[in-house]
Structures are given as structure tokens and as C-alpha cells.
Amino acid sequence: MIPHGRPTLDKDGVAERAGVSPSTWQRRHHAAFAAAVKPLPGSARPLIYDAAQVEAHLKGTPVPALPKDPHPTDLLTDAEAGAVAGLSASTIRADAATGHMDAGVERHGRRWWTRAAAEARAARPAEYKGGTPGRKDKQPRTRRPDHRVTEVAAELEAADAGRREPVTADELAELYQVSTRTAERIMAKARATPSES
């Protein structure tokens, strides 16, 4: 999370503020910096830092605390926005891409959403809300009935009654333009399905 109104720096920006190259910063200064200044919560790839905290560390003054109270213009990662909205991070990204919520802003090579946008997404009606992580209300998929099974069941019944020759997988494979193995599966389902005749 980037607290509202706070400028931020990635590690290259920190090195630039310190007046050294990124490689020199990493080699000589990063260990002491990492012990004193923590990356902003939720930041990764890249790690980002609060500019005021960076400046304080570079000047040798106490590192100020970040604001603790939530603010509508805090910038949240997809995962953080999802936690506020009660959605998965992937749903936040998909909704932003399809216009179902604010598109967010780009900073440090990744997209961020305001807390207000995440809260507005949470307030939308449930039928438009999308998937909630770990939800238990998923409906099982329903398959359309296979007309071939019903047809083959009738043919099998006719063969059993002596009204036609025995049904073979080769015959069904040719009739339905499928493999013999698929034809055998259709026959197996048909035997377990009563015909409608």
C-alpha cells in the first residue's frame, strides 16, 4: 500500500537520491538501509519505499512512521484491493480491464487502485461481484444431453428384441464420425440409459 499523497522510490531511485550507482548502493549501502527502512506493505517486484523515510535515513535523522489510518486515496495492490472488495486479485485485474471498476494508476511498473475504488467495487450488487476467494456456492456445471446416447439406447433395445442386427462400435464410429473408443463409450452410456421408445 502507498499511503495517500506519499511520494515513493524504487531501489534505483534510492541510489540516485544517495548519489551513487545502483550497483554501488547494493554493495555498500543496502544492508544498513534495509535494516532501517522497510519497503511499503504489499510492494514486491519492485520493492518500493516511502520517499520521506528514505530522505530521513540518508540524512541520519529518525525515520518517520507511515500514516496508520486508512484514507480513500491510499493506493492498493491488486491483492490489497481484492481484500477490501472481497474479491480475488485476478478478479480485480479483470474488472479493471473490462471497465467494471476503475482502471487504476501505474506506478513503478505495476498497477495500483485507490481504496475508494476498491470500496466502491465491494458495494456493487452481488450478482455482478465476481468470484470471492474460497467461496462455497459454486454451481456444478450442467452438461447438455448427448443425443447419440438416446439414439443408441433405442438401437440396442431394438437389437435385444431381435428387430435388428447387434449394434457394434465400428458401426457407431462410422455413423457418428468418431473413434471406435468414443463409440464404445457412447454404447456404455446408452446401456445405462433407458430408451425413450
N, C-alpha and C positions, 0 to 999 in steps of 0.2 A: 504494500500500500504506500502510495505517495501522499503524505498529509497535504491538505489543501493549501495552495499558494506557496509550496516549498520548492525552490529550485533544487535540481538533482544533478549528480555527476556519476558517470561510469568510471572504471579504473583508469582509462586513458585520460579522462577529464581531471581526475585526481592528480595524476602525474603531471599534467600540464599546469595545474594550479601550483604544484610544488616546484615547477621549473626544471623538471628532469624528464628524460625519455621514459616511456612505459617500461622498457626492459630494466633501466636503472632503478626505477621505482620498485619494480617487482623484486629485484635482487637486494636492494639496500634498505628500503623503507617499508615495504608492505607488511612485514611481520609485526612491527611496532604499531603501524596504523590499524591493522586488523584486530589487535588486542584492545585498541581504544575506541574505534569507530565500527559499529556493526552495520551491515547492509540493511536497507529498508526491508521490513517484513514482506514476504511474498516475492521479492525480487530474485531472479535467477536468469542466467543466460540473457543479458549480462547482470551481474550484481550491480546495484546502484546504491548511491549514498546520498544522504542529505547534505546539501552544499554548506549550510551553516555549521554542521558538525565537522565537516572536512576543514573548513576555514579555522575553526577553533583549535582543532588538533594541530594544524600547520603553524598556528601562532603560539602554540604551547599553552593555551588557556583551557579551562574546563569545557568539556564537550556538553552542549546544552541538550536537554531532554526533548524528545519529539512530543508534539501535542497528543494528548491521550483521548480527548473527546471526539467522537465521530462527527464528521462535517459533510454536508451534501456534496461538496466539490472535492472530497478525497478521491484520488484516483486508485482504482482497484484492478488487480489482475483478473483474468477470466475465471480463475478458481475462486478468488475472493468475491467477485461479483456474483458468481454462481451460488456461493454460500449465503449471500444476502438475499438473492432472489429465490432460493430453494431449488436451484437447477444445477445440472452438471456444467462443467467448464465448456464442454463441447457444444452444449445447447446455447450457451451464451454466445459463443463464436458464430454458430449457425444463425441464431436470431439476428445478430448484428449484420451478418452478410445478406440476409433476406429482408431486412428492414423491419423486423418485428420488435427491434429495440434500437436505441441509439448506436451509431456505428463506432463510437469510442474515439480516442485520440491516439496517435502514435508518439511514443517517446522511447528513446534508447532502443529502437529496432523492434519494439513489441507494442501491442495494443492494450490500452487501459480504458476503463469505464468509470464514470463518476458514481459515487454511492447513490446519488439521486436517481440515476438511470437504472441502477440495479434494483432500487426500491420500487421504482415505477414498474419495472418488469414483474416484480413479485406481486404487485397489486392487480395485474391483469386477470381476467376470469380464468378459472381452472381449465376449461376446455381448450384454451389457447396456450396453456402454460408450458407444454412440452414435458419431457421426461425428468422426473425427480430421481436423484441417485438413490438406489436401493428400494425403489417403490415395489409394492407387492400386488398392485392392481392391474398388472399386465394381462390382457385378454389372450387366450390361446388363439393361434391362427386357425382359421377355418378353411378347409380345402374344398374346392368345388368337386362335386361328384364326377367320377370318370365314367362317361357314357359307355366306354368299352367294357367295363366290368359288368354292367347291367345286360348289355347285348350278349356277352359271352356266357353269363349265367343262364340266359334263356336258351342258348345253343347247347350248353351242357345238359340242361334239363330235357331238351328235345332228344339228345343223343341217348340219355339214360332211358327215355321212354321208347327208344327204337325208331324215332321218326327221322333220324339222320345218322350219318356215319360218326364215329367218335371224333371229338374235337382234338386237334393237335396244335402244338406250339408253332410248328412250321406254317400251318395254315393261317394262324393268327398273325404271325410275323409278316407274312405276305399281305394279308388283308389290311393291317394297320400300319404297315411300313415301319416296323420296329424290329429290334434284335430278338433272337429266339429267347434270350434270357428275360427280356421285358415281357414277351408273350407268355412265358411261364409264370411270371409274377401276376399278370392280368388273370390268367387261369386260376391261380391260387386264390386271388381275391374273389373271383367270380364264384368259386366253390363255397366260399364262406358267406356269399351274399345270395339271398333268395331272389329268384327272378320275379319280374312283375307280371308275367303271363299267368 
